[in-house]
Amino acid sequence: QFKRYENNPVIPRTPHTFYSIYSANPDVIFFKGKYHLYFRGQGAEGHDQIGVAYASPEKFNGIHWE
């Protein structure tokens, strides 16, 4: 069961990155033995980009990603 995380956002906007303006549209899939988090970001240049983070099943908690 999903529960709203009290310390949102999990992927905060981060200065000087491709997601310094927006971090949005996350999706999680399980692929080749790992959880993958895909999200859309937009930085100062105004172009959308896709970011990917991952977590192994034994460390997966939905909050901490590599």
All heavy atoms as TSV, in Angstrom:
chain	resi	resn	atom	element	x	y	z
A	1	GLN	N	N	0.840	-1.168	0.000
A	1	GLN	CA	C	0.000	0.000	0.000
A	1	GLN	C	C	0.891	1.239	0.000
A	1	GLN	O	O	1.851	1.336	0.758
A	1	GLN	CB	C	-0.896	0.004	1.229
A	1	GLN	CG	C	-1.772	1.200	1.305
A	1	GLN	CD	C	-2.725	1.110	2.488
A	1	GLN	OE1	O	-2.859	0.084	3.123
A	1	GLN	NE2	N	-3.376	2.195	2.777
A	2	PHE	N	N	0.559	2.208	-0.863
A	2	PHE	CA	C	1.311	3.447	-0.938
A	2	PHE	C	C	0.912	4.372	0.199
A	2	PHE	O	O	-0.241	4.399	0.625
A	2	PHE	CB	C	1.065	4.167	-2.265
A	2	PHE	CG	C	1.759	3.511	-3.409
A	2	PHE	CD1	C	1.082	2.666	-4.260
A	2	PHE	CD2	C	3.103	3.746	-3.638
A	2	PHE	CE1	C	1.718	2.061	-5.321
A	2	PHE	CE2	C	3.754	3.151	-4.684
A	2	PHE	CZ	C	3.061	2.300	-5.535
A	3	LYS	N	N	1.875	5.131	0.654
A	3	LYS	CA	C	1.637	6.103	1.707
A	3	LYS	C	C	2.429	7.362	1.355
A	3	LYS	O	O	3.582	7.271	0.942
A	3	LYS	CB	C	2.113	5.548	3.051
A	3	LYS	CG	C	1.951	6.514	4.194
A	3	LYS	CD	C	2.506	5.926	5.484
A	3	LYS	CE	C	2.522	6.973	6.558
A	3	LYS	NZ	N	3.244	6.522	7.734
A	4	ARG	N	N	1.807	8.525	1.513
A	4	ARG	CA	C	2.494	9.783	1.210
A	4	ARG	C	C	3.705	9.940	2.139
A	4	ARG	O	O	3.611	9.774	3.346
A	4	ARG	CB	C	1.556	10.963	1.388
A	4	ARG	CG	C	2.224	12.304	1.050
A	4	ARG	CD	C	1.268	13.459	1.168
A	4	ARG	NE	N	0.249	13.417	0.137
A	4	ARG	CZ	C	0.408	13.952	-1.071
A	4	ARG	NH1	N	1.526	14.535	-1.398
A	4	ARG	NH2	N	-0.568	13.881	-1.948
A	5	TYR	N	N	4.855	10.255	1.540
A	5	TYR	CA	C	6.092	10.453	2.286
A	5	TYR	C	C	6.085	11.850	2.893
A	5	TYR	O	O	5.910	12.846	2.184
A	5	TYR	CB	C	7.283	10.253	1.352
A	5	TYR	CG	C	8.623	10.413	2.007
A	5	TYR	CD1	C	8.983	9.652	3.106
A	5	TYR	CD2	C	9.539	11.315	1.508
A	5	TYR	CE1	C	10.220	9.796	3.692
A	5	TYR	CE2	C	10.785	11.461	2.081
A	5	TYR	CZ	C	11.118	10.694	3.176
A	5	TYR	OH	O	12.353	10.832	3.762
A	6	GLU	N	N	6.267	11.937	4.191
A	6	GLU	CA	C	6.179	13.216	4.912
A	6	GLU	C	C	7.274	14.211	4.532
A	6	GLU	O	O	7.115	15.410	4.680
A	6	GLU	CB	C	6.235	12.985	6.431
A	6	GLU	CG	C	5.078	12.183	6.984
A	6	GLU	CD	C	5.287	10.668	6.865
A	6	GLU	OE1	O	6.440	10.212	6.681
A	6	GLU	OE2	O	4.285	9.941	6.912
A	7	ASN	N	N	8.405	13.716	4.044
A	7	ASN	CA	C	9.541	14.593	3.727
A	7	ASN	C	C	9.694	14.830	2.224
A	7	ASN	O	O	10.807	15.016	1.735
A	7	ASN	CB	C	10.830	14.011	4.300
A	7	ASN	CG	C	10.816	13.978	5.804
A	7	ASN	OD1	O	10.433	14.952	6.443
A	7	ASN	ND2	N	11.194	12.869	6.393
A	8	ASN	N	N	8.562	14.838	1.492
A	8	ASN	CA	C	8.628	15.114	0.056
A	8	ASN	C	C	9.303	16.449	-0.198
A	8	ASN	O	O	9.257	17.325	0.645
A	8	ASN	CB	C	7.211	15.123	-0.540
A	8	ASN	CG	C	6.778	13.748	-0.948
A	8	ASN	OD1	O	7.598	12.929	-1.339
A	8	ASN	ND2	N	5.490	13.479	-0.851
A	9	PRO	N	N	9.936	16.646	-1.310
A	9	PRO	CA	C	10.014	15.722	-2.431
A	9	PRO	C	C	11.167	14.733	-2.287
A	9	PRO	O	O	12.207	15.057	-1.718
A	9	PRO	CB	C	10.246	16.642	-3.627
A	9	PRO	CG	C	11.001	17.797	-3.057
A	9	PRO	CD	C	10.466	17.964	-1.647
A	10	VAL	N	N	10.983	13.528	-2.819
A	10	VAL	CA	C	12.042	12.519	-2.824
A	10	VAL	C	C	13.147	12.946	-3.791
A	10	VAL	O	O	14.320	12.734	-3.538
A	10	VAL	CB	C	11.474	11.129	-3.195
A	10	VAL	CG1	C	12.575	10.114	-3.402
A	10	VAL	CG2	C	10.517	10.655	-2.104
A	11	ILE	N	N	12.760	13.564	-4.898
A	11	ILE	CA	C	13.733	14.091	-5.875
A	11	ILE	C	C	13.593	15.607	-5.886
A	11	ILE	O	O	12.835	16.175	-6.672
A	11	ILE	CB	C	13.478	13.540	-7.285
A	11	ILE	CG1	C	13.382	12.019	-7.257
A	11	ILE	CG2	C	14.578	13.979	-8.247
A	11	ILE	CD1	C	12.863	11.434	-8.529
A	12	PRO	N	N	14.303	16.295	-5.010
A	12	PRO	CA	C	14.165	17.753	-4.951
A	12	PRO	C	C	14.870	18.440	-6.125
A	12	PRO	O	O	15.823	17.904	-6.691
A	12	PRO	CB	C	14.846	18.121	-3.637
A	12	PRO	CG	C	15.856	17.046	-3.423
A	12	PRO	CD	C	15.236	15.788	-4.011
A	13	ARG	N	N	14.388	19.617	-6.473
A	13	ARG	CA	C	15.105	20.435	-7.456
A	13	ARG	C	C	16.491	20.706	-6.878
A	13	ARG	O	O	16.637	20.980	-5.688
A	13	ARG	CB	C	14.376	21.745	-7.694
A	13	ARG	CG	C	13.014	21.542	-8.320
A	13	ARG	CD	C	12.289	22.839	-8.522
A	13	ARG	NE	N	12.086	23.482	-7.216
A	13	ARG	CZ	C	11.821	24.765	-7.047
A	13	ARG	NH1	N	11.722	25.564	-8.078
A	13	ARG	NH2	N	11.646	25.252	-5.849
A	14	THR	N	N	17.505	20.611	-7.729
A	14	THR	CA	C	18.880	20.759	-7.267
A	14	THR	C	C	19.600	21.774	-8.156
A	14	THR	O	O	19.667	21.579	-9.375
A	14	THR	CB	C	19.607	19.400	-7.312
A	14	THR	OG1	O	18.856	18.463	-6.523
A	14	THR	CG2	C	21.009	19.509	-6.747
A	15	PRO	N	N	20.133	22.860	-7.569
A	15	PRO	CA	C	20.810	23.876	-8.380
A	15	PRO	C	C	21.930	23.295	-9.237
A	15	PRO	O	O	22.597	22.337	-8.846
A	15	PRO	CB	C	21.389	24.838	-7.332
A	15	PRO	CG	C	20.525	24.636	-6.125
A	15	PRO	CD	C	20.136	23.189	-6.145
A	16	HIS	N	N	22.095	23.851	-10.433
A	16	HIS	CA	C	23.171	23.506	-11.368
A	16	HIS	C	C	23.069	22.076	-11.898
A	16	HIS	O	O	24.080	21.452	-12.227
A	16	HIS	CB	C	24.545	23.746	-10.746
A	16	HIS	CG	C	24.680	25.082	-10.103
A	16	HIS	ND1	N	24.672	26.260	-10.822
A	16	HIS	CD2	C	24.782	25.440	-8.800
A	16	HIS	CE1	C	24.791	27.281	-9.989
A	16	HIS	NE2	N	24.845	26.806	-8.746
A	17	THR	N	N	21.845	21.518	-11.947
A	17	THR	CA	C	21.632	20.200	-12.533
A	17	THR	C	C	20.586	20.318	-13.626
A	17	THR	O	O	19.968	21.370	-13.790
A	17	THR	CB	C	21.114	19.182	-11.489
A	17	THR	OG1	O	19.814	19.579	-11.057
A	17	THR	CG2	C	22.052	19.081	-10.298
A	18	PHE	N	N	20.350	19.227	-14.347
A	18	PHE	CA	C	19.315	19.245	-15.383
A	18	PHE	C	C	17.923	19.302	-14.774
A	18	PHE	O	O	16.948	19.490	-15.496
A	18	PHE	CB	C	19.454	18.044	-16.327
A	18	PHE	CG	C	18.938	16.752	-15.750
A	18	PHE	CD1	C	17.606	16.388	-15.921
A	18	PHE	CD2	C	19.769	15.917	-15.047
A	18	PHE	CE1	C	17.133	15.199	-15.396
A	18	PHE	CE2	C	19.307	14.741	-14.520
A	18	PHE	CZ	C	17.979	14.376	-14.692
A	19	TYR	N	N	17.806	19.157	-13.463
A	19	TYR	CA	C	16.502	19.274	-12.794
A	19	TYR	C	C	16.499	20.384	-11.744
A	19	TYR	O	O	15.934	20.272	-10.679
A	19	TYR	CB	C	16.051	17.930	-12.208
A	19	TYR	CG	C	17.037	17.233	-11.317
A	19	TYR	CD1	C	16.894	17.289	-9.933
A	19	TYR	CD2	C	18.074	16.490	-11.836
A	19	TYR	CE1	C	17.778	16.637	-9.098
A	19	TYR	CE2	C	18.964	15.834	-11.012
A	19	TYR	CZ	C	18.813	15.907	-9.644
A	19	TYR	OH	O	19.700	15.257	-8.820
A	20	SER	N	N	17.129	21.505	-12.096
A	20	SER	CA	C	17.190	22.646	-11.171
A	20	SER	C	C	15.883	23.450	-11.145
A	20	SER	O	O	15.586	24.112	-10.159
A	20	SER	CB	C	18.354	23.566	-11.536
A	20	SER	OG	O	18.181	24.110	-12.821
A	21	ILE	N	N	15.077	23.380	-12.210
A	21	ILE	CA	C	13.805	24.114	-12.268
A	21	ILE	C	C	12.635	23.187	-11.940
A	21	ILE	O	O	11.769	23.523	-11.140
A	21	ILE	CB	C	13.590	24.755	-13.662
A	21	ILE	CG1	C	14.776	25.646	-14.033
A	21	ILE	CG2	C	12.278	25.528	-13.706
A	21	ILE	CD1	C	15.002	26.840	-13.123
A	22	TYR	N	N	12.591	22.012	-12.603
A	22	TYR	CA	C	11.507	21.053	-12.384
A	22	TYR	C	C	12.061	19.649	-12.155
A	22	TYR	O	O	13.051	19.253	-12.766
A	22	TYR	CB	C	10.577	20.960	-13.607
A	22	TYR	CG	C	9.844	22.218	-13.932
A	22	TYR	CD1	C	10.134	22.936	-15.075
A	22	TYR	CD2	C	8.841	22.697	-13.095
A	22	TYR	CE1	C	9.455	24.099	-15.384
A	22	TYR	CE2	C	8.159	23.859	-13.395
A	22	TYR	CZ	C	8.470	24.544	-14.541
A	22	TYR	OH	O	7.802	25.694	-14.839
A	23	SER	N	N	11.383	18.919	-11.314
A	23	SER	CA	C	11.579	17.485	-11.144
A	23	SER	C	C	10.171	16.898	-11.069
A	23	SER	O	O	9.423	17.197	-10.142
A	23	SER	CB	C	12.365	17.209	-9.863
A	23	SER	OG	O	12.421	15.839	-9.610
A	24	ALA	N	N	9.798	16.101	-12.079
A	24	ALA	CA	C	8.397	15.676	-12.170
A	24	ALA	C	C	8.262	14.324	-12.857
A	24	ALA	O	O	9.232	13.770	-13.380
A	24	ALA	CB	C	7.612	16.726	-12.955
A	25	ASN	N	N	7.039	13.826	-12.883
A	25	ASN	CA	C	6.629	12.624	-13.611
A	25	ASN	C	C	7.455	11.380	-13.291
A	25	ASN	O	O	7.939	10.701	-14.184
A	25	ASN	CB	C	6.657	12.879	-15.126
A	25	ASN	CG	C	5.879	14.093	-15.509
A	25	ASN	OD1	O	6.483	15.114	-15.834
A	25	ASN	ND2	N	4.574	14.033	-15.461
A	26	PRO	N	N	7.605	11.037	-12.023
A	26	PRO	CA	C	8.380	9.842	-11.685
A	26	PRO	C	C	7.639	8.555	-12.043
A	26	PRO	O	O	6.407	8.516	-12.080
A	26	PRO	CB	C	8.546	9.960	-10.173
A	26	PRO	CG	C	7.315	10.673	-9.738
A	26	PRO	CD	C	7.037	11.665	-10.831
A	27	ASP	N	N	8.399	7.519	-12.310
A	27	ASP	CA	C	7.841	6.193	-12.547
A	27	ASP	C	C	8.874	5.169	-12.092
A	27	ASP	O	O	10.072	5.358	-12.312
A	27	ASP	CB	C	7.526	5.997	-14.027
A	27	ASP	CG	C	6.595	4.827	-14.280
A	27	ASP	OD1	O	6.063	4.252	-13.306
A	27	ASP	OD2	O	6.391	4.485	-15.453
A	28	VAL	N	N	8.428	4.106	-11.455
A	28	VAL	CA	C	9.323	3.065	-10.961
A	28	VAL	C	C	8.998	1.757	-11.667
A	28	VAL	O	O	7.832	1.371	-11.770
A	28	VAL	CB	C	9.170	2.875	-9.435
A	28	VAL	CG1	C	10.045	1.723	-8.951
A	28	VAL	CG2	C	9.528	4.143	-8.700
A	29	ILE	N	N	10.044	1.102	-12.166
A	29	ILE	CA	C	9.870	-0.230	-12.747
A	29	ILE	C	C	10.943	-1.150	-12.175
A	29	ILE	O	O	11.992	-0.693	-11.715
A	29	ILE	CB	C	9.942	-0.221	-14.293
A	29	ILE	CG1	C	11.320	0.215	-14.777
A	29	ILE	CG2	C	8.869	0.651	-14.885
A	29	ILE	CD1	C	11.531	-0.032	-16.266
A	30	PHE	N	N	10.654	-2.443	-12.181
A	30	PHE	CA	C	11.631	-3.445	-11.775
A	30	PHE	C	C	12.152	-4.091	-13.048
A	30	PHE	O	O	11.381	-4.636	-13.852
A	30	PHE	CB	C	10.967	-4.491	-10.873
A	30	PHE	CG	C	11.941	-5.436	-10.258
A	30	PHE	CD1	C	12.759	-5.020	-9.217
A	30	PHE	CD2	C	12.058	-6.734	-10.715
A	30	PHE	CE1	C	13.672	-5.888	-8.640
A	30	PHE	CE2	C	12.960	-7.612	-10.147
A	30	PHE	CZ	C	13.772	-7.187	-9.108
A	31	PHE	N	N	13.470	-4.005	-13.275
A	31	PHE	CA	C	14.072	-4.485	-14.517
A	31	PHE	C	C	15.452	-5.042	-14.223
A	31	PHE	O	O	16.270	-4.388	-13.572
A	31	PHE	CB	C	14.156	-3.328	-15.526
A	31	PHE	CG	C	14.748	-3.699	-16.849
A	31	PHE	CD1	C	14.060	-4.516	-17.734
A	31	PHE	CD2	C	15.984	-3.219	-17.214
A	31	PHE	CE1	C	14.608	-4.856	-18.955
A	31	PHE	CE2	C	16.540	-3.540	-18.433
A	31	PHE	CZ	C	15.854	-4.366	-19.310
A	32	LYS	N	N	15.693	-6.263	-14.700
A	32	LYS	CA	C	16.993	-6.931	-14.547
A	32	LYS	C	C	17.483	-6.916	-13.104
A	32	LYS	O	O	18.637	-6.611	-12.817
A	32	LYS	CB	C	18.026	-6.332	-15.488
A	32	LYS	CG	C	17.722	-6.623	-16.946
A	32	LYS	CD	C	18.882	-6.300	-17.848
A	32	LYS	CE	C	18.539	-6.723	-19.268
A	32	LYS	NZ	N	19.660	-6.554	-20.172
A	33	GLY	N	N	16.574	-7.208	-12.173
A	33	GLY	CA	C	16.954	-7.376	-10.778
A	33	GLY	C	C	17.089	-6.108	-9.960
A	33	GLY	O	O	17.557	-6.161	-8.823
A	34	LYS	N	N	16.730	-4.955	-10.520
A	34	LYS	CA	C	16.824	-3.696	-9.774
A	34	LYS	C	C	15.575	-2.856	-10.004
A	34	LYS	O	O	14.916	-2.959	-11.026
A	34	LYS	CB	C	18.042	-2.876	-10.202
A	34	LYS	CG	C	19.352	-3.484	-9.799
A	34	LYS	CD	C	20.497	-2.538	-10.064
A	34	LYS	CE	C	21.786	-3.198	-9.593
A	34	LYS	NZ	N	22.916	-2.304	-9.739
A	35	TYR	N	N	15.286	-2.005	-9.033
A	35	TYR	CA	C	14.234	-1.003	-9.196
A	35	TYR	C	C	14.847	0.215	-9.874
A	35	TYR	O	O	15.917	0.679	-9.473
A	35	TYR	CB	C	13.649	-0.598	-7.841
A	35	TYR	CG	C	12.815	-1.674	-7.222
A	35	TYR	CD1	C	13.357	-2.550	-6.293
A	35	TYR	CD2	C	11.476	-1.838	-7.577
A	35	TYR	CE1	C	12.597	-3.562	-5.730
A	35	TYR	CE2	C	10.709	-2.839	-7.021
A	35	TYR	CZ	C	11.281	-3.697	-6.102
A	35	TYR	OH	O	10.525	-4.693	-5.556
A	36	HIS	N	N	14.188	0.709	-10.894
A	36	HIS	CA	C	14.651	1.884	-11.631
A	36	HIS	C	C	13.613	2.992	-11.489
A	36	HIS	O	O	12.428	2.771	-11.715
A	36	HIS	CB	C	14.845	1.559	-13.111
A	36	HIS	CG	C	15.956	0.601	-13.367
A	36	HIS	ND1	N	15.849	-0.748	-13.098
A	36	HIS	CD2	C	17.192	0.799	-13.851
A	36	HIS	CE1	C	16.981	-1.340	-13.422
A	36	HIS	NE2	N	17.818	-0.421	-13.883
A	37	LEU	N	N	14.077	4.165	-11.156
A	37	LEU	CA	C	13.229	5.342	-11.032
A	37	LEU	C	C	13.556	6.277	-12.189
A	37	LEU	O	O	14.692	6.731	-12.324
A	37	LEU	CB	C	13.485	6.063	-9.706
A	37	LEU	CG	C	12.853	7.440	-9.555
A	37	LEU	CD1	C	11.343	7.316	-9.433
A	37	LEU	CD2	C	13.418	8.158	-8.346
A	38	TYR	N	N	12.575	6.536	-13.020
A	38	TYR	CA	C	12.718	7.473	-14.132
A	38	TYR	C	C	11.955	8.740	-13.769
A	38	TYR	O	O	10.874	8.675	-13.196
A	38	TYR	CB	C	12.126	6.891	-15.425
A	38	TYR	CG	C	12.888	5.701	-15.936
A	38	TYR	CD1	C	12.615	4.430	-15.460
A	38	TYR	CD2	C	13.872	5.863	-16.891
A	38	TYR	CE1	C	13.331	3.329	-15.934
A	38	TYR	CE2	C	14.586	4.775	-17.365
A	38	TYR	CZ	C	14.305	3.510	-16.875
A	38	TYR	OH	O	15.007	2.444	-17.337
A	39	PHE	N	N	12.532	9.892	-14.095
A	39	PHE	CA	C	11.841	11.150	-13.837
A	39	PHE	C	C	12.251	12.190	-14.867
A	39	PHE	O	O	13.306	12.097	-15.485
A	39	PHE	CB	C	12.114	11.662	-12.414
A	39	PHE	CG	C	13.537	12.081	-12.165
A	39	PHE	CD1	C	13.905	13.414	-12.239
A	39	PHE	CD2	C	14.507	11.145	-11.853
A	39	PHE	CE1	C	15.215	13.818	-12.006
A	39	PHE	CE2	C	15.822	11.529	-11.607
A	39	PHE	CZ	C	16.170	12.870	-11.692
A	40	ARG	N	N	11.376	13.166	-15.047
A	40	ARG	CA	C	11.642	14.262	-15.981
A	40	ARG	C	C	12.202	15.436	-15.199
A	40	ARG	O	O	11.733	15.756	-14.109
A	40	ARG	CB	C	10.350	14.677	-16.685
A	40	ARG	CG	C	10.518	15.841	-17.644
A	40	ARG	CD	C	9.219	16.134	-18.373
A	40	ARG	NE	N	8.150	16.546	-17.488
A	40	ARG	CZ	C	7.868	17.810	-17.179
A	40	ARG	NH1	N	8.583	18.796	-17.667
A	40	ARG	NH2	N	6.854	18.087	-16.379
A	41	GLY	N	N	13.200	16.068	-15.769
A	41	GLY	CA	C	13.760	17.254	-15.155
A	41	GLY	C	C	13.937	18.357	-16.175
A	41	GLY	O	O	14.006	18.106	-17.382
A	42	GLN	N	N	13.986	19.589	-15.680
A	42	GLN	CA	C	14.263	20.730	-16.547
A	42	GLN	C	C	15.151	21.695	-15.782
A	42	GLN	O	O	14.904	22.015	-14.631
A	42	GLN	CB	C	12.984	21.423	-16.982
A	42	GLN	CG	C	13.232	22.483	-18.047
A	42	GLN	CD	C	11.939	23.113	-18.503
A	42	GLN	OE1	O	11.587	24.162	-18.024
A	42	GLN	NE2	N	11.241	22.436	-19.411
A	43	GLY	N	N	16.214	22.123	-16.461
A	43	GLY	CA	C	17.139	23.067	-15.860
A	43	GLY	C	C	16.996	24.445	-16.462
A	43	GLY	O	O	16.045	24.744	-17.200
A	44	ALA	N	N	17.958	25.297	-16.193
A	44	ALA	CA	C	17.928	26.692	-16.622
A	44	ALA	C	C	17.896	26.847	-18.143
A	44	ALA	O	O	17.382	27.838	-18.655
A	44	ALA	CB	C	19.133	27.427	-16.050
A	45	GLU	N	N	18.420	25.853	-18.881
A	45	GLU	CA	C	18.436	25.941	-20.347
A	45	GLU	C	C	17.056	25.729	-20.966
A	45	GLU	O	O	16.858	25.980	-22.142
A	45	GLU	CB	C	19.441	24.945	-20.945
A	45	GLU	CG	C	19.031	23.481	-20.869
A	45	GLU	CD	C	19.088	22.860	-19.479
A	45	GLU	OE1	O	19.804	23.371	-18.601
A	45	GLU	OE2	O	18.379	21.861	-19.284
A	46	GLY	N	N	16.092	25.234	-20.163
A	46	GLY	CA	C	14.719	25.093	-20.628
A	46	GLY	C	C	14.407	23.827	-21.396
A	46	GLY	O	O	13.350	23.722	-21.998
A	47	HIS	N	N	15.302	22.846	-21.391
A	47	HIS	CA	C	15.075	21.595	-22.111
A	47	HIS	C	C	14.719	20.480	-21.124
A	47	HIS	O	O	15.366	20.337	-20.085
A	47	HIS	CB	C	16.318	21.184	-22.900
A	47	HIS	CG	C	16.735	22.176	-23.923
A	47	HIS	ND1	N	16.030	22.381	-25.089
A	47	HIS	CD2	C	17.771	23.038	-23.946
A	47	HIS	CE1	C	16.622	23.316	-25.790
A	47	HIS	NE2	N	17.679	23.745	-25.121
A	48	ASP	N	N	13.709	19.687	-21.451
A	48	ASP	CA	C	13.370	18.526	-20.637
A	48	ASP	C	C	14.398	17.423	-20.856
A	48	ASP	O	O	14.872	17.223	-21.972
A	48	ASP	CB	C	12.001	17.979	-21.015
A	48	ASP	CG	C	10.859	18.840	-20.493
A	48	ASP	OD1	O	11.137	19.858	-19.839
A	48	ASP	OD2	O	9.705	18.479	-20.734
A	49	GLN	N	N	14.728	16.729	-19.782
A	49	GLN	CA	C	15.625	15.588	-19.848
A	49	GLN	C	C	15.078	14.505	-18.929
A	49	GLN	O	O	14.261	14.776	-18.057
A	49	GLN	CB	C	17.034	15.984	-19.409
A	49	GLN	CG	C	17.671	17.009	-20.325
A	49	GLN	CD	C	19.095	17.313	-19.924
A	49	GLN	OE1	O	19.888	16.399	-19.700
A	49	GLN	NE2	N	19.425	18.584	-19.814
A	50	ILE	N	N	15.546	13.286	-19.125
A	50	ILE	CA	C	15.106	12.165	-18.298
A	50	ILE	C	C	16.261	11.707	-17.421
A	50	ILE	O	O	17.375	11.507	-17.906
A	50	ILE	CB	C	14.616	11.001	-19.174
A	50	ILE	CG1	C	13.391	11.425	-19.964
A	50	ILE	CG2	C	14.299	9.776	-18.305
A	50	ILE	CD1	C	12.905	10.395	-20.951
A	51	GLY	N	N	15.970	11.543	-16.146
A	51	GLY	CA	C	16.949	11.031	-15.201
A	51	GLY	C	C	16.578	9.617	-14.799
A	51	GLY	O	O	15.414	9.231	-14.831
A	52	VAL	N	N	17.588	8.843	-14.425
A	52	VAL	CA	C	17.376	7.471	-13.978
A	52	VAL	C	C	18.169	7.246	-12.699
A	52	VAL	O	O	19.343	7.585	-12.623
A	52	VAL	CB	C	17.846	6.449	-15.037
A	52	VAL	CG1	C	17.621	5.027	-14.539
A	52	VAL	CG2	C	17.163	6.667	-16.366
A	53	ALA	N	N	17.506	6.699	-11.708
A	53	ALA	CA	C	18.165	6.283	-10.471
A	53	ALA	C	C	17.777	4.828	-10.251
A	53	ALA	O	O	16.799	4.347	-10.814
A	53	ALA	CB	C	17.706	7.143	-9.304
A	54	TYR	N	N	18.537	4.114	-9.456
A	54	TYR	CA	C	18.209	2.710	-9.240
A	54	TYR	C	C	18.470	2.309	-7.801
A	54	TYR	O	O	19.165	2.999	-7.057
A	54	TYR	CB	C	18.982	1.809	-10.212
A	54	TYR	CG	C	20.479	1.893	-10.055
A	54	TYR	CD1	C	21.153	1.054	-9.181
A	54	TYR	CD2	C	21.223	2.802	-10.789
A	54	TYR	CE1	C	22.525	1.133	-9.027
A	54	TYR	CE2	C	22.595	2.894	-10.651
A	54	TYR	CZ	C	23.241	2.052	-9.775
A	54	TYR	OH	O	24.596	2.143	-9.623
A	55	ALA	N	N	17.891	1.166	-7.427
A	55	ALA	CA	C	18.084	0.607	-6.087
A	55	ALA	C	C	17.985	-0.910	-6.178
A	55	ALA	O	O	17.154	-1.437	-6.924
A	55	ALA	CB	C	17.042	1.135	-5.113
A	56	SER	N	N	18.810	-1.609	-5.445
A	56	SER	CA	C	18.728	-3.063	-5.394
A	56	SER	C	C	17.555	-3.461	-4.495
A	56	SER	O	O	17.181	-2.712	-3.589
A	56	SER	CB	C	20.039	-3.652	-4.880
A	56	SER	OG	O	20.313	-3.166	-3.593
A	57	PRO	N	N	16.966	-4.615	-4.723
A	57	PRO	CA	C	15.794	-5.030	-3.928
A	57	PRO	C	C	16.053	-5.057	-2.422
A	57	PRO	O	O	15.184	-4.675	-1.640
A	57	PRO	CB	C	15.475	-6.431	-4.449
A	57	PRO	CG	C	16.025	-6.452	-5.821
A	57	PRO	CD	C	17.245	-5.575	-5.775
A	58	GLU	N	N	17.228	-5.459	-2.017
A	58	GLU	CA	C	17.507	-5.538	-0.583
A	58	GLU	C	C	17.654	-4.164	0.079
A	58	GLU	O	O	17.515	-4.043	1.289
A	58	GLU	CB	C	18.714	-6.423	-0.279
A	58	GLU	CG	C	19.976	-6.197	-1.043
A	58	GLU	CD	C	20.012	-6.772	-2.454
A	58	GLU	OE1	O	19.168	-7.582	-2.857
A	58	GLU	OE2	O	20.912	-6.339	-3.174
A	59	LYS	N	N	17.891	-3.119	-0.709
A	59	LYS	CA	C	18.004	-1.761	-0.154
A	59	LYS	C	C	16.808	-0.881	-0.518
A	59	LYS	O	O	16.724	0.259	-0.085
A	59	LYS	CB	C	19.265	-1.083	-0.697
A	59	LYS	CG	C	20.547	-1.736	-0.212
A	59	LYS	CD	C	21.739	-0.996	-0.763
A	59	LYS	CE	C	23.026	-1.625	-0.302
A	59	LYS	NZ	N	24.197	-0.920	-0.842
A	60	PHE	N	N	15.872	-1.409	-1.304
A	60	PHE	CA	C	14.774	-0.588	-1.817
A	60	PHE	C	C	13.801	-0.194	-0.713
A	60	PHE	O	O	13.286	-1.041	0.022
A	60	PHE	CB	C	14.003	-1.349	-2.893
A	60	PHE	CG	C	12.851	-0.586	-3.454
A	60	PHE	CD1	C	13.051	0.518	-4.257
A	60	PHE	CD2	C	11.550	-0.952	-3.161
A	60	PHE	CE1	C	11.981	1.233	-4.780
A	60	PHE	CE2	C	10.465	-0.245	-3.671
A	60	PHE	CZ	C	10.691	0.838	-4.478
A	61	ASN	N	N	13.586	1.129	-0.589
A	61	ASN	CA	C	12.581	1.642	0.347
A	61	ASN	C	C	11.742	2.743	-0.305
A	61	ASN	O	O	10.913	3.352	0.352
A	61	ASN	CB	C	13.231	2.134	1.635
A	61	ASN	CG	C	14.143	3.327	1.418
A	61	ASN	OD1	O	14.234	3.879	0.330
A	61	ASN	ND2	N	14.852	3.712	2.454
A	62	GLY	N	N	12.011	3.030	-1.580
A	62	GLY	CA	C	11.257	4.056	-2.289
A	62	GLY	C	C	11.739	5.466	-2.044
A	62	GLY	O	O	11.226	6.404	-2.646
A	63	ILE	N	N	12.730	5.643	-1.185
A	63	ILE	CA	C	13.198	6.978	-0.814
A	63	ILE	C	C	14.664	7.188	-1.209
A	63	ILE	O	O	15.021	8.220	-1.768
A	63	ILE	CB	C	13.016	7.224	0.686
A	63	ILE	CG1	C	11.538	7.101	1.040
A	63	ILE	CG2	C	13.579	8.577	1.103
A	63	ILE	CD1	C	11.273	6.998	2.528
A	64	HIS	N	N	15.517	6.227	-0.944
A	64	HIS	CA	C	16.954	6.365	-1.194
A	64	HIS	C	C	17.329	5.655	-2.495
A	64	HIS	O	O	17.037	4.484	-2.671
A	64	HIS	CB	C	17.749	5.800	-0.021
A	64	HIS	CG	C	17.456	6.505	1.255
A	64	HIS	ND1	N	16.575	6.009	2.182
A	64	HIS	CD2	C	17.880	7.689	1.739
A	64	HIS	CE1	C	16.486	6.834	3.197
A	64	HIS	NE2	N	17.264	7.883	2.948
A	65	TRP	N	N	17.974	6.407	-3.394
A	65	TRP	CA	C	18.316	5.922	-4.721
A	65	TRP	C	C	19.773	6.214	-5.019
A	65	TRP	O	O	20.359	7.138	-4.492
A	65	TRP	CB	C	17.444	6.605	-5.769
A	65	TRP	CG	C	15.995	6.354	-5.596
A	65	TRP	CD1	C	15.120	7.080	-4.828
A	65	TRP	CD2	C	15.244	5.282	-6.131
A	65	TRP	NE1	N	13.881	6.533	-4.885
A	65	TRP	CE2	C	13.923	5.415	-5.681
A	65	TRP	CE3	C	15.566	4.210	-6.971
A	65	TRP	CZ2	C	12.924	4.535	-6.043
A	65	TRP	CZ3	C	14.567	3.338	-7.335
A	65	TRP	CH2	C	13.267	3.504	-6.865
A	66	GLU	N	N	20.339	5.430	-5.940
A	66	GLU	CA	C	21.709	5.688	-6.423
A	66	GLU	C	C	21.616	6.371	-7.769
A	66	GLU	O	O	20.670	6.192	-8.500
A	66	GLU	CB	C	22.458	4.364	-6.572
A	66	GLU	CG	C	22.648	3.653	-5.253
A	66	GLU	CD	C	23.359	2.334	-5.437
A	66	GLU	OE1	O	24.279	2.251	-6.272
A	66	GLU	OE2	O	22.997	1.386	-4.754
